Amino acid sequence: MRLANCHNFHDFRELARRRLPGPIFNYIDGAADDEVTLRRNSASFERCDLVPNVLRGVSEVDLSVTVMGQKLALPVYCSPTALQRLFHHRGERAVAAAASRFGTMFGVSSLGTVGLEELRKAYSTPQVYQFYFHKDRGLNRAMLQRAKEAGIDVMMLTVDSITGGNRERDLRTGFSIPFRLTLAGMLQFTLKPAWGINYVTHERFSMPQLDEFVDMGDGAMSIGRYFTEMLDPAMNWDDVAKMVREWDGQFCLKGVMSVEDARRAADIGCTGIILSNHGGRQLDGSRSAFDQLAEIVDAVGDRLDVMMDGGVQRGTHVLKALSLGAKAVGVGRYYLFPLAAAGEAGVERALGQMRTELERDMKLMGCTSVSQLSRANLRFRAQP
């Protein structure tokens, strides 16, 4: 399969599967426990039907939105994800370049593999920094200050990852950083020698956001140990409220799922929340963000910007979320598989297909702008 033959999410996934060693593909593709929530995330959109209007004069479509003070040309943004240079040697550079070309927001993870300062200088498109809360409060303050000095537009605190999820695919292959592969995992690498050649002939893998504070080289610290030993499961609302005050700017919580938590986020001054179950990678059996969206928009949508991610594979998925009141929709695997398949060209093609789908679907819905989407255009079917 070639990039030119990739026409949807599933095509990109298949091309990535062919190009990546099994342990790395399964790191992207997999989720926690029995992966129930992973499947539920996409299935949730299938229970919702679109009800279009016709004869509305939709020769032109405006897809722009404003979310957390950022003007985006697309209502879809690239969520921050970890370890991107394992999937392609350009990693976050490729994603940032593609997002910038389409005028949308992208995120850089604390576990990212390109420095947030480099990306901020290179691209003017809105940039999010995704942050984990550490036991070391001095480290938290230092990382916040670094992001502020870099000119980051939005601080995003992930609140559903105070410990690592049970990702059994990774346990079977031995995937970790640094690599500690099982025999089966090592065999998978030998079957994809092109990946290995690419990996060793480009710059050394690193995690610049953490290198100054955490030594993950030579077995000193693994990603798994980072989550279990350095992150603080005692994090509470008082801690977050202090961070919101210290940041003094656009601040969102990623991983909020309950109405009670959404209201608390608004009370402490957050400007946005992202409904998310981390792509099914944390608590298996969690409700899908799409299923929870209307309830939370009704509760706090007039107080802060509500976004969502999880399971988004089509433009129609995005339209359904926007119709329920989401201000924008995040994607992860949707661009990671194209990144693994073809680098920047892959991410560009995926975002281009998303824009084309959204423009076509908006015309078919009879809407010229995102603001015209509403719940009047939706019907939900009873679950069997």
N, C-alpha and C positions, 0 to 999 in steps of 0.2 A: 504493500500500500504506500502511495506517495501523498505528500501534503495536498496536492491538487485534488485528490480523491476524498479528502476529509470535508464532509458537509454538515456534520453535527457532532455533538458531544461524544457519542458512542464511537464515531470514526476516529476522533482524536485519541480516545482512550485505547482503542485497539492499536493505533500506530505507536503510542507510548509503550504499551505492553510489549510490542515487538522489539523496541529499541533499548529498553531499560533492563538491567539485571533484575531477576525476580524479587529480591529483597527490597530494592528501591521502589519498584512498581507497586508492590504490596504496601509499602509505607504510605504512598499517596492514596491508594485505592481502598485500604482497609479501614476498619473502625473498631470499636470496643466490643468485647464479649461476643454475643451472637450476631452482632451487626443489625439488630432489629431497627434501631433508630436510623441508621444509614439508609436502609430501604424505605423506611417510613417518610423520610424527608422528601423524596421525590414523589412517592405515592400520594402524599397529601394534596398535591396540586391536581391530581386526577379526579378527585371528588368534587372539584369546583368547575362549573361550566361558565363559559363566557356567553353573554347575551348581547350581540352586536346591534347597533343602530345603522340604518342605511340612509342614503340620499342626504348626506350631511356636508357635502362639499369639502372633501379632504385631500385636495391636490398637494398641499404642503403639510408637513408634520413637524412639530417642535418637540424634541425629546429632552430638552434641558430641564434641570431641576436645581434647586438650591437646598443644600443640606449642611447643617452645622456651619452656616455662613459661607460655604464653598459653592461656587457656581460650576455645575458639571454639564457637559454637553450630552451626556448619557445618564440615565437613571440607574446605571450599573457601575459598580466600582470593584477594583481588584483587592480583595481582602488580604491582609498580611498573613503570610504563611512562612514556615521555617524551612531552612536548609535548601533553598532553591538552587544553589549551584551544584547540588548532587544530581539534579534532574537535567540541567544543561549548564555548560561552563559559564554562560553569561548571566544566569540566574536573575536576580532582581534588576540588573541593568536592562535585560530584555523586556521584563514586565513593565518597568518604569517608562521605557521608550515607547512601548506600544500604548500604554495608558495615556501618555502625554499626547501621542498622535491623535487619539480619539477624544481628547479633552476631558478625561475623567480622572478620578482619584485613585491612588494606589497606596498600599500600606507596606511598611517595613517592620518586620518582626524583631523582637529582642534576640531571637535565634536566627536572624537573617545572616546572609553570607556576603553582603556588601554594606559598607558603612553608610549610615543615614546621611552624613554630611556630604559625601560624594554625590548621592542621588539628589539631594536638595539643591546642590549647586548646578547640576546638569539639567534638571527639569523643573519648569515653573508650575506644572500641574499640581493641584492640591495633594499634599502628602500627609499620611497618618503614621504615627509611631505606636506600635502595639507593645504594651508593657506588661511584664509579670511582676507581682509584688513579692519582694524578698524579705527574709527574716532580718537581714542587715538593712536597717533604716537609712544608714549613711549611703549605702549603695543605691537605694531607691532615690534619694535626693540627688545624688551625683548623676544618675541616668536621666532624671527629669531635667536637670540643669543643662545637660549635654543636648537634649532634644530641643530645649528652648533656644540655646545658642545657635543651633543648626537652622532654626527657622521653621520647625515643624508646625503644620497648620492645625492638626487635631491630635490630641493625646487620647489613646484608646487603651483602657485598662481591661485586661481579660480576667474575668471573675469566676469562670467555671473550670479553671485549671489549677487549683491549689495543690493538686497532686496529679500524677499521670494516670491516664485511663488504661484499662486492661486490653491492650492491643495484641491479640493472640497471634495474628499473622506475623508480627515482628518477633514474638517469642519463638515461633517455629523456625524462622530463618536466622535468628540471632542478630537481626538488624539493630544497630545502635551507632552512636557517634561517641568515641572512635569505634570502628568496625570490630565486632566480636562475633563473627559469623559461625553458624553451625556448618557441618560438612555439606548439608543440603544447600545451605545458603552460598557457600563458596563455589559449589558446582554451578549455581545459577550465574555467577560472575564469569566463570570460564566460558559459558555459552554465549556471552555477549562481549567479546573482546574489544569491539569498537568503543564501547562505553569506557572501558578501562584505559585505552590509549588516549582518548579524549581527556579523561580525568587527570592523568599524570603529565600530560603535555601542556597544561594551562596552569595559571597561578595556583599557589598552594591554597587548599581549602581552609577557610577560617571563619570565625563569627565575630566580626569587628565590634558589635555592640557589647559583647561580653569579654572579649580577649583581655581587656585591661583589668577585669575584675575576677575572672574565672579561668583557670587553666584546664582546657579540655583536650590538650594534646598528650600523647604518650600514655594514655590510660589514666591520667590524673583525675579526670571527672567525666562521666558519661552523661548523655542527655537524661537518661533515666534517673541517675543520682542527682542531677541538677534539680529535677522536679521534686524528688522526695527529700532532699537535704537542704536545698537553698530557698525554695519557695515557702511562704508562710501560710499554713492552713488556718492560722488564728486571725488572719485578716478580717476586719469587721468594718461596719459602716463609718465609725469614727476615723479609722485609718484612711478610708477613701475620701471622706469629707475634707480631711487635712490636705490630701493630694490635690483635690479640686481647687482649694484655696491657693495652694502653692503654685499650681499651674496658671491659674488666673486667665483662662482662655477656653477655647472649644475643648470639651472633655466628655468622652462617652464611655459607657460601660458595655463590654461585649460579653454576652453570656447570660443576660437577664432573661428570665422566662416567666416569672410570676407577676401578677398585678401588684402585689404588695411591694416587691422589689422595685418595680418600675416607679411606683409612687415615692419610694425612699430615694431613688436616684434623682427624681425631680426636686425633692425636698432639699437635698444637699447641694443643688446647683449644677448638676450635670446638664449639658446642652443636648445630649443625645444618648440613646441606648440602642444596642443591637440585639435583637432576639436571635439566639443562636444556641445550638447544642453541640457546637464545635464539630460539625459535620458527622455527628454520631461517634466521635472519637473519645468521648469522656464517659458520660453516664448512659449506658445502653438502656433502652426503655423510656428515654425522655420523650416528651411530646415534641412534635415538629414545630418549628418557629412559625410556619405558615398557619397551622391550626390555632396557634395562640395569638396571632397577630391582631385580629379584630378586637378581642377583649382588651388588649393592652392599649391599642390606639384609642379606644373609647375612654379608657381610664386616664391617660396622660398625654394624648396626642396634641392637646392644646398647650402643653407645658414644656415639651421638648420634642426633638425630632426622633421618630421611631423608624429604625431600619431593621432588616432581617437578612439572614443568610441560611443556607442549607438546602441542598437538593436541587438547586436552580440549574436547569439544563436547556431551557428554551426561552425565547422571547415571550411566549404566552405565560410562562411561569412568572416572569417579571411583571407583566400587565396585571395578573391576578393579585400579586402582592401590592402593587401601586393602587389598585382599585380598592383594596381593603384599608388603605391609609398609610402604607409604608412610604417614606420620603425617598428612599433609594434602596437598592438591593445589592448585597455583596455576593461575589463568587470566589470560589477557591479552586476546587478540582477542575472547574470549567476552564480556567486558564493554565493550570499546572500540567494537565495532560498535553495541551498544545505546546507548552514550553518544553516539555520532555521530548515531544515529537519533532520539533523544528525550531526551537529557540524563539527569537524575536518574531520571525516570520510566522511561526505557529500562533503566538499570542495575538499578533495583528489579525491573522485570518479569523481566529475565534471571535475577537471583539468586532471585527467587520461583519461577520455573520450575525452576531447578536444585534448590531445596529440595523442591519437589513431586515431581520425578522421583526424587530420592534417597529420599524417604519411601515412595513407591510401590514403587520397586525393592527397597528393603530388605525390605518386607513380602513381595514376591514371592520374595525370596531366602530367607525364613524367618529373618531376623535382626532382633533388637530393638535392637541397639547395634552401633557400628562395631567394637568389640572382638570380636564374633562372626564377623566376616569373616575368611576364611583361604584359603590356597591350595587347601584341599580343595574349595573352591567354583569352581575354575578348571580348564580344560583348554585346552591350546594345540594348534592344528592345524599340521601341517607346511606349510611354505611351498612353493608350486608350483615 
